[in-house]
Amino acid sequence: MRISILIVIMMMYCATAQVSARGTLSINYTIGDSINSMALLDSKIVVGSDNNYIYLYEDYTNLKWSHNLGDEVNSVSISERYVAGGTVNGNVSVFDHNGTLIFQTKLDSYIPKARVISIMDDYMIIGTMDGFVYAFDILDNEMLWRVKTDAYVVTLNLMDNEIVAV
């Protein structure tokens, strides 16, 4: 029996390991750059790094693709259809799982090192340091709305057509 585990040391490196039930390490892989954000879906891992790249790994350790987003990638998200990354300068890019760019926009504010991007179906919600929550239609490449909150957004989730922003 094998159990896959993910070991993350923020600001140092990201490593994945496959460990047997007896604790024997059989696979080890390390990303050598500082990790700002990561998200998981099944055996896929999306990583945002301070070297300006977003990475998508399949089966925990196989790099499928990477893209330079032009600045530190502070927040990432993954859904059944899309992979998204937001940068420190407010750029947001959405790719399909093959790495094709689907959507891109520039926000007026800093995207923090937190879970502030959430995707459901063809919609994306983003929270920013200036306290705004944005909603986008990914396929139509348009902003649907934005709402000002009382403080900067620390984390958010889009679940069952409801938005929870803290």
Backbone torsions as a table, in degrees:
resi	resn	phi	psi	omega
1	MET	NA	132.6	177.3
2	ARG	-116.7	142.1	177.7
3	ILE	-121.5	126.8	176.8
4	SER	-90.7	131.8	177.0
5	ILE	-128.0	157.2	177.8
6	LEU	-120.0	127.2	179.5
7	ILE	-112.4	124.9	-179.1
8	VAL	-127.5	128.5	171.6
9	ILE	-118.2	103.0	-175.7
10	MET	-61.6	145.8	179.1
11	MET	68.7	4.5	178.2
12	MET	-121.3	-68.5	-179.9
13	TYR	-166.6	166.6	175.8
14	CYS	-118.2	132.2	179.1
15	ALA	-132.3	143.4	172.2
16	THR	-115.4	150.0	-178.2
17	ALA	-143.1	145.0	171.3
18	GLN	-110.7	125.1	-172.7
19	VAL	-124.5	135.6	176.8
20	SER	-73.3	167.2	178.8
21	ALA	-60.5	-21.4	179.2
22	ARG	-90.9	-0.9	177.4
23	GLY	90.9	16.7	178.7
24	THR	-87.0	123.5	179.3
25	LEU	-76.7	124.7	-178.8
26	SER	-115.6	-24.6	177.8
27	ILE	-137.1	136.6	177.0
28	ASN	-142.3	133.8	-179.5
29	TYR	-141.8	137.4	-176.7
30	THR	-126.5	137.5	169.9
31	ILE	-97.1	127.0	-172.5
32	GLY	-83.5	-0.3	-177.4
33	ASP	-104.6	163.6	177.0
34	SER	-67.4	136.6	-178.8
35	ILE	-100.1	126.3	178.0
36	ASN	-98.4	-29.9	-176.1
37	SER	-160.7	152.9	174.2
38	MET	-153.2	156.1	177.4
39	ALA	-144.8	151.8	-176.6
40	LEU	-123.1	146.1	170.2
41	LEU	-148.2	113.8	-175.2
42	ASP	54.3	-121.7	179.1
43	SER	-102.1	16.9	177.4
44	LYS	-99.9	139.2	178.7
45	ILE	-126.7	128.3	172.1
46	VAL	-109.5	135.2	-175.1
47	VAL	-128.5	134.3	172.0
48	GLY	-107.9	133.2	-172.7
49	SER	-124.0	159.9	177.3
50	ASP	-76.7	-1.3	175.9
51	ASN	-90.5	15.1	176.1
52	ASN	81.4	2.5	-175.6
53	TYR	-103.6	147.8	166.7
54	ILE	-110.3	136.2	-176.6
55	TYR	-123.2	141.9	169.9
56	LEU	-118.9	122.3	177.4
57	TYR	-109.5	139.5	173.4
58	GLU	-109.5	152.3	-178.6
59	ASP	50.7	37.3	176.6
60	TYR	70.2	-36.3	-171.9
61	THR	-124.9	-8.7	-176.1
62	ASN	-93.2	112.7	179.0
63	LEU	-67.1	118.4	178.0
64	LYS	-89.0	-44.9	177.0
65	TRP	-162.4	165.7	173.2
66	SER	-147.0	151.4	178.3
67	HIS	-139.0	140.5	173.9
68	ASN	-84.8	118.9	-178.9
69	LEU	-95.6	3.1	172.3
70	GLY	91.9	-12.0	176.7
71	ASP	-161.0	172.8	-177.8
72	GLU	-53.9	130.4	179.5
73	VAL	-88.5	105.9	-173.5
74	ASN	-91.7	-27.4	-176.9
75	SER	-141.9	139.3	179.2
76	VAL	-134.0	160.8	176.7
77	SER	-151.0	153.7	177.0
78	ILE	-140.0	139.5	175.8
79	SER	-130.2	-174.9	178.9
80	GLU	-61.1	-28.6	-176.6
81	ARG	-110.3	-30.1	-166.6
82	TYR	-130.5	159.4	171.3
83	VAL	-127.9	130.1	-177.8
84	ALA	-126.3	149.5	175.3
85	GLY	-141.4	139.0	177.5
86	GLY	-121.1	139.7	-174.7
87	THR	-104.4	167.8	180.0
88	VAL	-60.4	-27.7	-179.7
89	ASN	-94.8	9.9	173.8
90	GLY	93.1	3.3	175.8
91	ASN	-76.7	136.9	177.4
92	VAL	-127.0	128.7	179.5
93	SER	-126.2	140.0	177.9
94	VAL	-123.5	131.1	-179.4
95	PHE	-121.6	156.3	167.8
96	ASP	-81.7	177.5	-176.2
97	HIS	-69.6	-12.5	175.0
98	ASN	-89.2	-4.4	178.3
99	GLY	94.5	7.6	178.0
100	THR	-79.5	129.2	178.7
101	LEU	-67.8	125.6	-177.9
102	ILE	-107.4	-37.0	-171.4
103	PHE	-151.3	143.9	176.3
104	GLN	-149.8	139.8	177.0
105	THR	-150.1	164.5	177.4
106	LYS	-123.2	121.9	177.1
107	LEU	-95.4	162.6	-177.3
108	ASP	-84.0	0.0	-173.6
109	SER	-133.9	166.1	177.3
110	TYR	-67.9	135.4	172.9
111	ILE	-98.9	117.8	-173.6
112	PRO	-73.6	167.8	175.3
113	LYS	-80.3	76.6	-177.3
114	ALA	-159.6	174.3	177.6
115	ARG	-83.9	84.2	-177.6
116	VAL	-119.0	10.3	173.6
117	ILE	-121.9	128.7	178.9
118	SER	-136.7	138.0	-178.1
119	ILE	-122.8	134.7	171.5
120	MET	-138.4	125.0	-176.3
121	ASP	54.4	-121.4	-179.1
122	ASP	-105.3	22.9	-178.1
123	TYR	-121.0	145.8	-179.2
124	MET	-131.4	137.0	176.2
125	ILE	-115.7	136.3	-178.3
126	ILE	-133.6	135.5	172.9
127	GLY	-110.2	146.7	-175.8
128	THR	-128.9	169.1	-177.9
129	MET	-69.3	-20.4	178.0
130	ASP	-87.6	7.5	173.0
131	GLY	90.6	10.2	178.6
132	PHE	-94.1	147.5	169.1
133	VAL	-117.1	124.7	-177.3
134	TYR	-110.0	147.1	172.1
135	ALA	-121.7	132.7	-179.2
136	PHE	-127.1	144.7	167.6
137	ASP	-94.2	112.6	-174.5
138	ILE	-65.9	-44.8	-176.5
139	LEU	-69.5	-37.7	179.2
140	ASP	-85.1	-4.8	177.8
141	ASN	54.6	48.2	-178.8
142	GLU	-142.3	151.4	173.9
143	MET	-80.6	129.6	179.0
144	LEU	-87.0	-41.0	178.1
145	TRP	-167.9	168.2	170.2
146	ARG	-145.1	144.6	-177.1
147	VAL	-129.5	135.5	176.9
148	LYS	-88.7	129.2	175.4
149	THR	-99.7	178.3	-178.2
150	ASP	-80.8	-13.2	-178.1
151	ALA	-153.0	174.3	178.4
152	TYR	-65.7	153.6	-176.6
153	VAL	-88.2	123.0	-178.8
154	VAL	-90.1	-41.4	179.0
155	THR	-157.8	156.0	175.1
156	LEU	-152.1	158.7	176.8
157	ASN	-142.4	145.1	174.7
158	LEU	-114.2	111.2	-176.5
159	MET	-138.3	131.4	176.1
160	ASP	48.9	44.2	178.4
161	ASN	63.5	21.9	174.0
162	GLU	-122.8	145.5	-180.0
163	ILE	-110.0	129.1	174.0
164	VAL	-115.5	115.2	179.6
165	ALA	-122.3	133.0	179.6
166	VAL	-118.7	NA	NA
